[in-house]
Amino acid sequence: MGYQALYRKYRPKNFNEISGQNVTIKILKNAVKNKKIAHAYLFYGPRGTGKTSIAKIFARAVNCTNEENGIQCERCESCISSKQKECVDIIEIDAASNNGVDEIRELKNKVSFVPSELKYKVYIIDEVHMLSIGAFNALLKTLEEPPEHIIFILATTELHKVPVTIVSRCQTLEFRKISDTDMKDRLLEIAKNENIKIDDQSVMEIVKYSNGGLRDAIGLLEKANSYSEGNIDINVIKEISGNLSTMKLKEFLNLFEEKNIEQIIKKINEYYNSGVDLIKLTNELVEFQRNKIINERKYDSYECSIIKQLDELTDTMKKSENPKIIFEITILNMLNDPKNTDKEPIKEEVETKVLTEEPKNSTKNDNEELKKIRVGNTLSDPQKNIISYIRNNWNELKNLAFDSNYGNLARLLSSDILPVAASQTNIILISKLNGIAEQINNDLYKVEKIFEIVFKKQYKVICISEKEWNEYIEIYKRNKNTFKYVEEKEVYKKQELTLKDKVKELFEIL
């Protein structure tokens, strides 16, 4: 026989070889031992946690004529027969490619036939959530009252897509992510059997990237062994997983602490072009900062603020069509965020009286004052019909996605910004990340040109964080009269060149 992938070679053959899933295994073993077999089971949980493997083991165990404490004997005729690929009484169906009504109707016609060799005929339907609505309806009656010689085992990674009428007719068993300890023990056992040289730290790195899926972990171990051609160290695991080595990670964080904008931009481009996954990189930065806090017992607000902002960045990038842009903008905004410069956190409060105060001299205060005035002007005369129109046509922004002048901003607006209020002259936008809101506000001229192009009218736009919006709404509910229309002053149109303006110039140069 030729080479066999490790995840297939080490697929468990009985309940005793299963890693994790102790609750599920106990339930199934007792069912076999006590001869209390349900007519239908539904296995659900993340991929790579053993659903299909355990379904096959259970199918063999229920047919064993000499089982011992719920485990098949491997010696009787049923066990020998069920091992063969030609066994016609254990049927595996891939619902992803057999998801139509005709396939399920054919199955219904066959379930009345008695097993050829075994006691039970077992149907294992993998990825059952992929069945069409018609196929589910065709399966429903058969699943409710199958012949006594039939057992159904349905498996899915997406339980919410399975109709409740199907779920209610099955005994449901949840497959949880496999614990780090169980995965580590299994990987070390496989490494020993295969003469793979790997240390505990590298094994734990594989465990971390596999996110509770043992199949993925075994696959990553096999890939690392092929790549390293010798000893596997932690940097090998990072490299093949699309992450930075520990040394490069420290180098990037040093540039961040030094606020070396030019080098940071070059490094981000270098990482992106070499295939580094920026979402994984952000998670690595979070974990690195977390370990730093724990190891150094340094629980100051600066470190905690970095972790919080990076964690928010991960969620935002997952939802964005342009994670690189979001990553660059957020990192650069973090460099200019006072919370990441001062060791004491800056508490931002929204007070009603500042809505009509005279602006201060600094650019930062100008920005804040402009924000308060434009929010006040919008909420002084909110128009539901206008905000409804803008929301209904928000996807039209994508028409400018590849425009040479407005493309980047149009993509950012359409994917990460939400319009929440409008008047005849003003619009309020919100973002979950304060850094993204600041980026929008630093390009208000272009944003307003985009709105003029898309919505055929000139508006004065402002973007605030989701937190700020909630605070404004509370004020609005208590006292609508607080929000008065105020004329904007020329000072807001002639702001000084800020750090972000310099960053924008640097982007153009690069």
Beta strands, then each sheet from edge to edge (+ up, - down):
strand 1: 40-44
strand 2: 90-94
strand 3: 121-126
strand 4: 150-156
strand 5: 171-174
strand 6: 418-422
strand 7: 426-431
strand 8: 460-465
sheet 1: 2+ 3+ 4+ 1+ 5+
sheet 2: 6+ 7- 8-
end
